[in-house]
């Protein structure tokens, strides 16, 4: 996964931020676009990970049920 985009400038306060945005609007627009795209990718990654986790839990439950059935068969 791509690393998180960094802002063009890390302002110390709100005034410094606004000044930098006024002076370098294209850089800030690029950053906002990149961070938005990055957050979409992260959201999709989280959805995929949750789906995989849910499937793994279902698989695990099925394997445990099969294990219990096999143990009962061996015990009888």
N, C-alpha and C positions, 0 to 999 in steps of 0.2 A: 504494500500500500504506500502511496506517495506520502511524503512528509507534509505536515501541516504548513500551509503558507504563512509567512511572517509579514507583519505590516511593514511598510517602507520606513517607518519611524516609530519609536516608542516614546511618546510624549510624557513629560513629567506631570502635566496638568491639562485641563480642558482648553485653556487659552492656547497653549503650545500646539495642541492637537488641531484646533480650528485654523490656526495660522498655517500649519503645515499642509492641511487639506486645501486651503486657498492657494498656496504656492505650488502644490504638486497634485492637482486633481486627477490627472491621468494615472499616476502611481496608485492613488487610493482607489480609483475605480477598478483598476486591474486587481488590486488586493481584494476588494469586495467581491468581485466576480470569481476569483480563485477560491476564496474562503467559502463562498456559497456552493461552488461545485464540489469542493472538498467535503462539506457537510452533507451534501447529497450522497456522496460515495460512502461516507461513514454510516449514514442512516441505512443504506442498502446493505452494508457489511453487517450491521447489527441485526437487521431482519434475517439475513442469511444465517448468521451465527445462531440466532434464536431458533430458527427452523431446524438447523442441524442438531442443536441441543435437544429440542423436543423429540426429534426422530430417534436420537440416541437413547433418550429416556424410555420411549416406547419399545425400542429394541431390547433394552436392558430388562424391562418388565417382562417381556415375552421370554427371554432367556431364563429368567428366574422362575417363571411359571413352568417352563420345560424342565428345568433342573429339579423342581419340586416333584413333578410328575415322574421323572426318571428315578428319583430317590424312593418314591412310594412303590414303583414297580420292582425295584431291587429289594426292597424290604419285604415284599410279599412272596 
